[in-house]
Amino acid sequence: MKAKKISIIGGGLSGSLLSIYLAKRGFEVHLFERRPDLRTAKIYAGRSINLALSTRGLNALKKIGLDEEILEDAIPMSGRMMHSKVGELNYQPYGKDGQAINSVSRGRLNLKLIELTANYPNIHLYFNAKCIDVDMDQCIAKFEMEDGSQQTFTSDHIIGTDGAFAATRGRMQITDRFNYSQSYLHVGYKELIIPAAGAGQFQMEKNALHIWPRGSFMMIALPNPAGDFTCTLFMPFEGEFGFSKLQTEADVIAFFNAHFPDAVPMMPTLVEDFFANPTSSLVTVRCYPWVRKDKLALLGDAAHAVVPFYGQGMNCSFEDCVVLDECIEAYGDDWEKIFDEYQKLRKPNADAISELAIQNYYEMADKVGDKHFLHKKHIEHELSALYPDKYKSQYELTTFSLSPYSYALEQGKKNDLLVEHIIASGTESEISDANYMETLWHLLK
Ligand SMILES: Cc1cc2nc3c(=O)[nH]c(=O)nc-3n(C[C@H](O)[C@H](O)[C@H](O)COP(=O)(O)OP(=O)(O)OC[C@H]3O[C@@H](n4cnc5c(N)ncnc54)[C@H](O)[C@@H]3O)c2cc1C
């Protein structure tokens, strides 16, 4: 039987991973990417953009044997390092000993995935191929090529992995009963840099995600293997503490001296970087259905762009690939069933991580400096150390497990009730007593 032809539109993180999953199953895969070829174009040259890779993403990479190679160059971050306004440091571990999220380079990860496609003669790559339309019923995608010409490509199935502003989704948006919402956070972001002190020398603790929480705004920094940190300033566009207030060099210097005084001496190119780098926005996209019969499916950010505060957008997109692959395993050649089961399994989880990600903005920016919050975190930490089988924090379930995101969201609410109960009843000193805790576990059911 002739192998089915599958077009994947978007060769970013999830599209390149998915192409390998499908090639391993013997399909004829055609991967179309708007940008030039990463292997020659050096798209990320000069900029270190990093991402936190955690259990779900690693699980997806393991299935193609890439997890260990990616981890070799990753920097484990085992906790948050909070920087107070006067430069005091406070470290909170993310989980138990040995649990860490991993700072990886987005460019390198994407490059590795594209390089790996060379092992599969049934993957065909097309760069500088911008999708401009899709005929969903005929399964035809239309592209604008580098020379301005237009080409069409017909396949058996199309999968849209073309990111938050997906052209593939755009076509679905104008069909009947397609639900769609897009909302921008009032906060935008700007990338800045803390360079290495010398060759490979870190100016701050290497194995932590650094946070400068300041209520309505914050800065974070993730380490890179060369010793530098990529910082991201998250701040409202408008208002008293808004990007719009930082118009001149003097504004920027005064703002950073007032709010991030310990970071300023480590940022020699602060002013240049601030004005050279764009201020970008953060969008949440929700839509449904994600599929059109057996013809088209959306995957990754194309189906569910989330704000980055839980560090899960890529991890979730990689998990989409795992689930779609499992559906192919389960339903053989019944693509209508494959696509439908895939969307039913993933949609509740995409909605959950979307909610968790927005919640986490307020937690990171504001609550990580709050005494009550820190007290709750301390009790949580004790509970998960004392009763690892009974108590798992929302962070642990989201980041260090393969439990559905929807379960992590629900369990987190129950955990909160339990911890608030312990604080309100003044029984914190009794939590090491297993008999006492037996009377409380029902709160987690
Ligand atoms: C500031 C920030 C920080 C983040 N940090 C993290 C983190 O720490 N951890 C984490 O897990 N996630 C993080 N994310 C989220 C993560 O970047 C995304 O979830 C992930 O990139 C989604 O992968 P994707 O392949 O679906 O989309 P993308 O990576 O956006 O890839 C889409 C691809 O499609 C191509 N494309 C677009 N339109 C077309 C077209 N018309 N035709 C052809 N090709 C097209 C694009 O060029 C691109 O290559 C962060 C996001 C942001 C903005």
PDBQT file of the ligand as one rigid body, heavy atoms in Angstrom, charges set to zero:
ROOT
HETATM    1  C1  LIG A 501       8.722  34.799  25.967  1.00  0.00    +0.000 C 
HETATM    2  C2  LIG A 501       8.340  33.351  25.851  1.00  0.00    +0.000 A 
HETATM    3  C3  LIG A 501       8.921  32.421  26.689  1.00  0.00    +0.000 A 
HETATM    4  C4  LIG A 501       8.549  31.080  26.615  1.00  0.00    +0.000 A 
HETATM    5  N1  LIG A 501       9.120  30.206  27.483  1.00  0.00    +0.000 NA
HETATM    6  C5  LIG A 501       8.747  28.900  27.442  1.00  0.00    +0.000 A 
HETATM    7  C6  LIG A 501       9.336  27.955  28.340  1.00  0.00    +0.000 A 
HETATM    8  O1  LIG A 501      10.180  28.307  29.170  1.00  0.00    +0.000 OA
HETATM    9  N2  LIG A 501       8.938  26.649  28.251  1.00  0.00    +0.000 N 
HETATM   10  C7  LIG A 501       7.992  26.238  27.362  1.00  0.00    +0.000 A 
HETATM   11  O2  LIG A 501       7.646  25.039  27.367  1.00  0.00    +0.000 OA
HETATM   12  N3  LIG A 501       7.438  27.109  26.489  1.00  0.00    +0.000 NA
HETATM   13  C8  LIG A 501       7.784  28.421  26.510  1.00  0.00    +0.000 A 
HETATM   14  N4  LIG A 501       7.240  29.296  25.614  1.00  0.00    +0.000 N 
HETATM   15  C9  LIG A 501       6.212  28.817  24.665  1.00  0.00    +0.000 C 
HETATM   16  C10 LIG A 501       6.836  28.181  23.425  1.00  0.00    +0.000 C 
HETATM   17  O3  LIG A 501       7.694  29.097  22.795  1.00  0.00    +0.000 OA
HETATM   18  C11 LIG A 501       5.741  27.763  22.463  1.00  0.00    +0.000 C 
HETATM   19  O4  LIG A 501       4.697  27.106  23.124  1.00  0.00    +0.000 OA
HETATM   20  C12 LIG A 501       6.305  26.819  21.383  1.00  0.00    +0.000 C 
HETATM   21  O5  LIG A 501       7.267  27.513  20.622  1.00  0.00    +0.000 OA
HETATM   22  C13 LIG A 501       5.188  26.286  20.499  1.00  0.00    +0.000 C 
HETATM   23  O6  LIG A 501       5.742  25.547  19.451  1.00  0.00    +0.000 OA
HETATM   24  P1  LIG A 501       5.007  25.515  18.040  1.00  0.00    +0.000 P 
HETATM   25  O7  LIG A 501       5.860  24.645  17.185  1.00  0.00    +0.000 OA
HETATM   26  O8  LIG A 501       3.585  25.170  18.220  1.00  0.00    +0.000 OA
HETATM   27  O9  LIG A 501       5.051  27.001  17.527  1.00  0.00    +0.000 OA
HETATM   28  P2  LIG A 501       6.331  27.851  17.097  1.00  0.00    +0.000 P 
HETATM   29  O10 LIG A 501       7.520  27.446  17.873  1.00  0.00    +0.000 OA
HETATM   30  O11 LIG A 501       5.889  29.268  17.133  1.00  0.00    +0.000 OA
HETATM   31  O12 LIG A 501       6.590  27.412  15.591  1.00  0.00    +0.000 OA
HETATM   32  C14 LIG A 501       5.716  27.789  14.543  1.00  0.00    +0.000 C 
HETATM   33  C15 LIG A 501       6.509  27.692  13.249  1.00  0.00    +0.000 C 
HETATM   34  O13 LIG A 501       5.629  27.900  12.167  1.00  0.00    +0.000 OA
HETATM   35  C16 LIG A 501       6.236  28.781  11.235  1.00  0.00    +0.000 C 
HETATM   36  N5  LIG A 501       5.138  29.459  10.534  1.00  0.00    +0.000 N 
HETATM   37  C17 LIG A 501       4.307  30.415  10.998  1.00  0.00    +0.000 A 
HETATM   38  N6  LIG A 501       3.409  30.779  10.067  1.00  0.00    +0.000 NA
HETATM   39  C18 LIG A 501       3.676  30.026   8.983  1.00  0.00    +0.000 A 
HETATM   40  C19 LIG A 501       3.104  29.932   7.687  1.00  0.00    +0.000 A 
HETATM   41  N7  LIG A 501       2.067  30.724   7.335  1.00  0.00    +0.000 N 
HETATM   42  N8  LIG A 501       3.625  29.045   6.806  1.00  0.00    +0.000 NA
HETATM   43  C20 LIG A 501       4.680  28.249   7.149  1.00  0.00    +0.000 A 
HETATM   44  N9  LIG A 501       5.273  28.299   8.357  1.00  0.00    +0.000 NA
HETATM   45  C21 LIG A 501       4.779  29.169   9.257  1.00  0.00    +0.000 A 
HETATM   46  C22 LIG A 501       7.070  29.714  12.097  1.00  0.00    +0.000 C 
HETATM   47  O14 LIG A 501       8.096  30.341  11.357  1.00  0.00    +0.000 OA
HETATM   48  C23 LIG A 501       7.600  28.748  13.155  1.00  0.00    +0.000 C 
HETATM   49  O15 LIG A 501       8.797  28.147  12.749  1.00  0.00    +0.000 OA
HETATM   50  C24 LIG A 501       7.591  30.651  25.673  1.00  0.00    +0.000 A 
HETATM   51  C25 LIG A 501       7.009  31.587  24.800  1.00  0.00    +0.000 A 
HETATM   52  C26 LIG A 501       7.376  32.923  24.893  1.00  0.00    +0.000 A 
HETATM   53  C27 LIG A 501       6.736  33.918  23.973  1.00  0.00    +0.000 C 
ENDROOT
TORSDOF 0
